[in-house]
Amino acid sequence: MLNSAKSIIFAKIFAFVQTKETGFRQLMRKKISLLTLFTLMTLLPAAAENGINSPYTRFGFGQLASYELGVNKAMGGAGIALRNANQINLLNPASYSSVDTLTFIMDIGASLQNTNFAENGVKKNARNASFDYLAFQYRLHKGLGMTLAFMPYSNVGYSYSQSEKVYFDDNPLYQDDEAVTITNKYKGEGGLHSAIVGLGWMPFKWLSMGANASYIYGSFDHYIYNQYSENTINTRTKQYTTELSGVNFDFGGQLQFGKGKHKVTLGATYSLGTKFKDDAYVVDYVVNSSTSALSSDTALCKPFAVPSSLGAGLAYNYDGRLTVTADFGLSQYGSVYFFNEPGIDRYHASLGVEYIPELITRKPLRRWRYRAGIYANTPSYTINGLKGPNEYGASIGVGIPVINGWNNRTTVNISGQFIHLRPNAPGMITENYMRLNISVSFIENWFTKWKVN
């Protein structure tokens, strides 16, 4: 009897110690996770400079980014009507309310791309890598979710030149058969970034609403140099420069219908737009052969602004395994200016699909999420009075669940995109992108209370 009692006591002590040890491991994992998050947030501003090589980023805001995360990229950029408790969807803040009670999500993404430029039979390739975004989501209260994110709004990066020969027939210093080569060099760098705080609220099971507050900031520098093969001729440089910051607000709503295996979601978004109070300048100066400035002139440009925009989306889900979604959007760039050059309204349309063979199975490939999509964008700027290039894209990807001893919801998202920029005027550059997107959505239960039996 005594030995039996001792065995029971030792068993209880062992169970208590094991429970405490398990709790300690969980606590250490959370401390490590918090340290990792702090490190990422510290390094993020330095890592957020996206690599880009495109002469078209000389116009407008440059190459526009969007609020697309890894899942959206694989589905053609669609997502205004998407809702998923295990995915962050920045395209509509109303979706934040779908987050689970005890769930904390961190989504981080990066991309690799190869760009092919073609002009008048000449082709050239450029390779770039970029850190795309970092986003967090968790639940504040029943039906109330919160999201934090950091990502680019636009990117600028190019460097190219054009040369031509000029004859000075009326100048006695030059013979008729002599010419001077003029080289125009174009260079630009910079971009805008966006820090986002958003809330999503579900007052009823069929209705969700949300809002984002985005702090947009960054700078642009564009240079145009005129250089001559004859060093006695003065050179001319024009610099377009601005440093911008402002706050923009986005609003969204989602309506859910259907029963059983068939569900339909309608989504809508609206962005207020904002006018930056910061100044934009054009500096024009002439330099002689000894690099001394002979004259300069500075002109103040019209203020930059983020335009208002509208979006609508529709999603159909069958049995939790098949999702088909479509978006349409309008951004009113026709009401804003870029260094005194007016923009034009930009339209966007996208279609995406996701298919999961089986929700519960021991076969890994049957649990993968298979995705595909297409999209089309019109330009937001003009080039010498003509519309810029139209953009067309197609994507295909997969979401791979990561299963371990304490988590079975974390997903690695991999997708490939083909993007084609088709000019609207002859002689302009055609660009083709092959892009590989990789993101990881870490999903953990951070708010579970420990219990000792």
C-alpha positions in Angstrom: 0.0 0.0 0.0 2.9 2.4 0.9 4.7 1.6 -2.3 1.5 2.3 -4.3 1.0 5.7 -2.6 4.6 6.6 -3.3 4.1 5.7 -6.9 1.0 7.9 -7.2 2.9 10.8 -5.5 5.9 10.5 -7.8 3.6 10.2 -10.8 1.9 13.4 -9.9 5.2 15.2 -9.2 6.5 14.0 -12.6 3.3 15.2 -14.4 3.5 18.6 -12.7 7.2 19.0 -13.6 6.5 17.9 -17.2 3.6 20.4 -17.4 5.8 23.2 -16.1 8.6 22.2 -18.5 6.2 22.2 -21.4 4.9 25.7 -20.3 8.5 26.8 -20.1 9.2 25.6 -23.6 6.2 27.5 -24.9 7.3 30.6 -23.0 10.8 30.4 -24.5 9.3 29.9 -28.0 7.3 33.0 -27.6 10.3 34.9 -26.3 12.3 33.8 -29.2 9.5 34.7 -31.6 9.3 38.2 -30.0 13.0 38.6 -30.4 12.8 37.5 -34.0 10.0 40.0 -34.7 12.0 42.8 -33.0 15.0 42.0 -35.1 12.9 41.9 -38.3 11.4 45.3 -37.5 14.9 46.8 -36.8 16.3 45.5 -40.1 13.2 46.2 -42.1 13.8 49.8 -43.2 17.2 48.8 -44.6 15.9 45.8 -46.3 12.8 47.5 -47.8 14.7 49.1 -50.7 13.4 47.1 -53.6 15.6 46.4 -56.6 14.1 47.6 -59.8 15.4 48.4 -63.3 12.8 50.1 -65.5 12.9 53.3 -67.6 9.2 53.6 -67.1 9.7 54.3 -63.4 10.9 57.7 -64.5 7.2 58.6 -64.9 4.4 59.0 -62.3 5.1 57.4 -58.9 7.3 54.8 -60.5 6.4 51.2 -60.5 3.3 51.0 -58.3 3.1 48.3 -55.7 -0.2 47.1 -54.1 -1.4 45.6 -50.9 -1.0 42.1 -52.4 0.5 39.4 -50.1 1.8 36.0 -51.2 -1.7 34.4 -51.6 -3.0 37.3 -53.6 0.1 37.3 -55.9 -0.6 33.7 -56.8 -4.3 34.5 -57.6 -3.7 37.4 -60.1 -3.8 40.0 -57.3 -7.5 39.4 -56.5 -8.7 39.5 -52.9 -11.3 42.2 -52.2 -13.9 39.6 -51.4 -11.6 36.9 -49.8 -11.9 35.9 -46.1 -9.8 33.3 -44.4 -9.0 32.9 -40.7 -5.5 31.7 -41.5 -4.5 34.4 -44.1 -3.9 38.1 -43.9 -5.7 40.0 -46.7 -4.7 43.7 -46.9 -6.8 44.3 -50.0 -9.9 44.7 -47.8 -9.6 45.6 -44.1 -13.0 44.1 -43.5 -11.4 40.6 -43.8 -9.4 41.2 -40.6 -12.4 40.2 -38.5 -12.1 36.6 -39.7 -9.0 35.9 -37.5 -9.4 33.1 -35.0 -9.8 33.7 -31.3 -6.3 32.5 -30.2 -4.4 33.1 -33.5 -1.4 35.3 -34.1 -0.3 35.5 -37.8 3.0 36.8 -39.2 3.4 36.9 -43.0 6.7 37.8 -44.6 7.4 37.9 -48.3 10.3 38.4 -50.8 10.7 38.0 -54.6 13.3 37.3 -57.3 12.8 38.5 -60.8 14.4 38.6 -64.3 13.4 41.5 -66.6 13.8 41.4 -70.3 13.9 44.8 -72.2 13.3 44.9 -75.9 13.5 48.0 -78.2 14.0 48.1 -81.9 15.3 44.5 -82.0 17.8 45.1 -79.1 17.2 43.0 -76.0 18.7 43.1 -72.5 18.2 41.3 -69.2 18.3 42.5 -65.6 18.0 40.5 -62.4 16.7 41.9 -59.1 15.7 40.7 -55.6 13.4 42.5 -53.2 12.0 42.3 -49.7 8.3 42.7 -50.3 6.4 43.1 -47.0 6.0 42.2 -43.4 2.5 41.9 -41.9 1.0 40.8 -38.5 -2.6 40.0 -37.5 -4.3 39.0 -34.3 -7.7 39.3 -32.5 -8.4 42.1 -30.1 -11.9 41.0 -29.1 -14.7 38.8 -30.4 -15.4 39.9 -34.0 -12.5 42.5 -33.9 -9.2 41.9 -35.6 -6.1 44.1 -36.0 -3.4 44.1 -38.6 0.0 45.8 -38.8 2.0 45.9 -42.0 5.0 47.5 -43.7 5.4 47.4 -47.5 6.4 49.5 -50.5 3.9 51.8 -52.2 6.0 52.4 -55.3 9.6 51.9 -56.6 11.9 54.0 -58.8 15.1 52.7 -60.3 16.6 53.2 -63.8 19.8 54.4 -65.5 20.1 54.6 -69.3 21.4 57.0 -72.0 20.7 58.1 -75.6 23.2 59.5 -78.1 23.0 61.3 -81.4 25.3 63.3 -83.7 24.7 67.0 -84.4 26.4 68.8 -87.3 27.3 72.5 -87.0 27.1 73.6 -90.6 26.8 77.3 -89.8 29.6 77.3 -87.3 33.1 78.2 -88.8 34.8 76.2 -86.1 33.5 72.9 -87.5 33.8 71.4 -90.9 30.8 70.0 -92.7 32.1 66.5 -92.2 32.6 66.9 -88.5 30.0 66.3 -85.8 29.5 66.5 -82.1 28.0 63.6 -80.2 25.3 64.6 -77.7 24.6 62.1 -74.9 21.5 62.4 -72.8 21.8 60.4 -69.6 18.7 59.5 -67.4 19.0 58.3 -63.9 16.4 57.9 -61.1 16.1 56.4 -57.7 13.8 56.3 -54.6 10.3 55.3 -53.9 7.5 55.4 -51.4 6.8 53.1 -48.4 3.7 52.4 -46.5 3.3 51.6 -42.8 -0.3 50.3 -42.2 -2.5 49.9 -39.1 -5.9 48.4 -39.7 -9.0 47.1 -37.8 -11.7 44.8 -39.0 -15.1 44.4 -37.2 -17.9 41.9 -37.7 -21.1 43.2 -36.0 -23.1 40.5 -37.7 -22.2 37.1 -39.1 -23.1 38.3 -42.6 -21.5 41.7 -42.4 -17.9 42.9 -41.8 -16.4 46.4 -41.9 -12.8 47.7 -41.7 -10.4 50.5 -42.1 -6.7 51.1 -42.7 -4.6 54.1 -41.7 -1.5 54.2 -43.9 1.5 56.5 -43.3 3.1 56.9 -46.7 6.6 58.4 -47.0 9.6 58.4 -49.2 11.5 60.5 -51.8 12.2 60.7 -55.6 15.3 61.9 -57.4 15.4 62.1 -61.2 18.3 63.4 -63.2 18.8 64.3 -66.9 22.3 65.1 -68.0 23.4 66.6 -71.4 27.0 65.8 -72.3 28.9 66.6 -75.4 32.0 64.9 -77.1 33.4 68.5 -77.5 34.5 69.4 -74.0 34.4 73.2 -74.7 30.6 73.0 -74.8 28.8 73.6 -71.5 26.7 70.8 -70.1 23.2 71.0 -68.7 21.6 69.1 -65.9 18.0 68.9 -64.7 17.1 67.4 -61.3 13.6 66.6 -60.3 13.4 66.0 -56.5 10.9 65.7 -53.7 10.5 64.2 -50.3 7.0 63.1 -49.4 5.0 62.1 -46.3 1.3 61.9 -45.5 -1.5 59.7 -44.1 -4.2 58.0 -46.2 -7.3 56.1 -45.1 -8.9 53.0 -46.7 -12.3 51.6 -45.9 -13.8 48.2 -46.8 -16.8 46.1 -46.3 -17.8 42.4 -47.0 -21.2 40.8 -47.2 -21.5 37.0 -46.8 -24.3 34.8 -48.2 -25.1 31.1 -48.7 -25.5 28.0 -46.7 -24.0 24.5 -46.6 -21.3 24.0 -49.2 -22.1 27.1 -51.3 -20.9 30.5 -50.0 -20.7 33.9 -51.8 -18.9 37.0 -50.5 -19.3 40.5 -51.9 -16.5 43.0 -51.1 -16.0 46.8 -51.7 -13.3 49.2 -50.8 -12.7 53.0 -51.0 -9.6 55.0 -50.4 -9.8 58.7 -49.6 -6.5 59.7 -51.1 -4.3 62.4 -49.6 -2.4 65.5 -50.8 1.2 65.7 -49.7 2.1 69.0 -48.1 5.8 68.6 -49.1 7.3 70.6 -52.0 8.6 69.2 -55.3 11.3 71.0 -57.2 12.9 71.1 -60.6 16.5 72.4 -60.6 18.0 73.4 -63.9 21.7 74.4 -64.1 24.5 74.8 -66.6 28.1 73.6 -65.9 31.2 74.4 -67.9 34.1 72.1 -68.6 35.8 72.9 -65.3 32.6 71.7 -63.5 31.8 75.2 -62.3 28.1 76.1 -62.3 27.4 79.0 -64.7 23.7 79.4 -64.0 20.9 77.7 -62.1 17.1 78.0 -61.9 14.8 76.3 -59.4 11.1 75.9 -60.1 8.4 74.8 -57.6 6.1 72.1 -58.9 2.5 71.3 -58.0 2.1 69.2 -54.9 2.0 65.4 -55.3 -1.0 63.4 -54.1 -2.2 59.9 -53.6 -5.5 59.6 -55.6 -8.8 58.3 -54.3 -9.7 54.8 -55.5 -12.7 52.4 -55.6 -12.7 48.6 -55.7 -15.3 45.8 -55.9 -14.9 42.1 -55.6 -16.9 38.8 -55.7 -15.9 35.4 -54.3 -17.5 32.0 -54.6 -16.5 29.2 -52.3 -17.6 25.5 -52.7 -17.2 23.1 -49.8 -14.2 25.1 -48.4 -12.1 23.6 -51.2 -12.7 25.6 -54.3 -12.6 29.4 -54.4 -13.1 31.6 -57.4 -12.7 35.4 -57.0 -12.7 38.5 -59.2 -11.8 42.2 -58.6 -12.3 45.4 -60.4 -10.8 48.8 -59.4 -10.4 52.4 -60.4 -7.6 54.7 -59.1 -8.2 58.4 -60.1 -4.7 59.4 -61.0 -6.2 61.8 -63.5 -6.7 64.2 -60.6 -3.0 64.3 -59.6 0.3 65.7 -60.9 3.8 64.3 -61.1 6.3 67.2 -61.4 3.6 69.2 -63.1 2.7 66.4 -65.5 -0.9 65.2 -65.1 -1.7 61.6 -64.6 -4.5 59.5 -66.1 -7.1 57.3 -64.4 -5.9 53.7 -63.9 -8.2 50.7 -64.2 -7.5 47.2 -62.7 -9.2 43.9 -63.3 -8.1 40.5 -61.9 -9.4 36.9 -61.6 -8.1 34.2 -59.3 -8.8 30.6 -58.3 -7.7 28.4 -55.4 -8.3 24.6 -55.1 -7.6 22.2 -52.2 -8.1 18.5 -53.2 -8.9 17.4 -49.6 -9.1 19.4 -46.3 -8.3 16.5 -44.1 -6.0 13.8 -45.3 -2.7 12.1 -44.6 -1.5 12.6 -48.1 0.6 15.9 -48.2 0.0 16.8 -51.8 -3.8 16.5 -51.4 -3.6 19.2 -48.7 -1.7 21.7 -50.8 -3.5 24.8 -52.0 -3.2 25.2 -55.7 -3.6 28.7 -57.1 -3.7 30.6 -60.4 -4.8 34.0 -61.7 -4.6 36.7 -64.4 -4.9 40.5 -64.3 -4.7 43.6 -66.4 -3.8 47.2 -65.5 -4.0 50.4 -67.5 -1.3 53.1 -67.0 -1.4 55.9 -64.6 0.8 58.3 -66.5 1.6 59.7 -70.0 4.8 59.8 -72.0 5.1 62.9 -74.3 1.4 63.1 -74.4 0.8 59.4 -75.1 -0.5 56.8 -72.6 2.1 54.7 -70.9 2.3 50.9 -71.3 -0.6 48.6 -70.4 0.3 45.8 -68.0 -0.8 42.2 -68.2 0.0 39.3 -65.9 -0.5 35.7 -65.2 0.4 33.7 -62.1 0.4 30.1 -60.8 1.4 29.0 -57.3 1.0 26.6 -54.4 0.5 26.9 -50.6 2.4 24.2 -48.7 1.2 23.4 -45.1 4.1 23.0 -42.6 3.2 20.3 -40.1 5.2 19.9 -36.9 4.6 18.9 -33.2 2.9 22.1 -32.1 1.6 23.7 -35.4 -0.2 22.5 -38.4 -1.4 25.8 -40.0 1.8 27.6 -41.0 2.0 27.8 -44.8 4.8 28.4 -47.3 3.5 30.2 -50.4 5.4 29.9 -53.7 4.2 31.4 -56.9 5.5 32.4 -60.3 4.4 35.4 -62.3 4.8 36.4 -65.9 4.2 40.2 -66.4 4.1 41.9 -69.8 4.3 45.7 -70.3 3.0 46.5 -73.7 3.6 50.1 -75.0 0.8 52.1 -76.6 3.1 53.8 -79.1 5.8 52.4 -81.5 9.4 52.7 -80.6 8.8 52.4 -76.8 10.4 49.7 -74.7 8.6 46.4 -74.1 9.3 44.8 -70.7 8.7 41.2 -69.7 9.1 40.0 -66.1 9.6 36.5 -64.8 9.1 36.8 -61.0 9.4 34.2 -58.3 7.4 35.1 -55.1 8.1 33.3 -51.8 6.3 34.0 -48.5 5.8 32.3 -45.2 2.7 32.7 -43.1 3.5 31.8 -39.5 0.4 30.9 -37.5 0.6 30.2 -33.8 -1.7 30.1 -30.8 -0.2 32.9 -28.7 -3.0 33.5 -26.1 -3.7 30.0 -24.8 -3.9 29.8 -21.0 -1.8 27.1 -19.3 -3.7 24.5 -17.3 -2.4 22.0 -14.7 -4.6 18.9 -14.1 
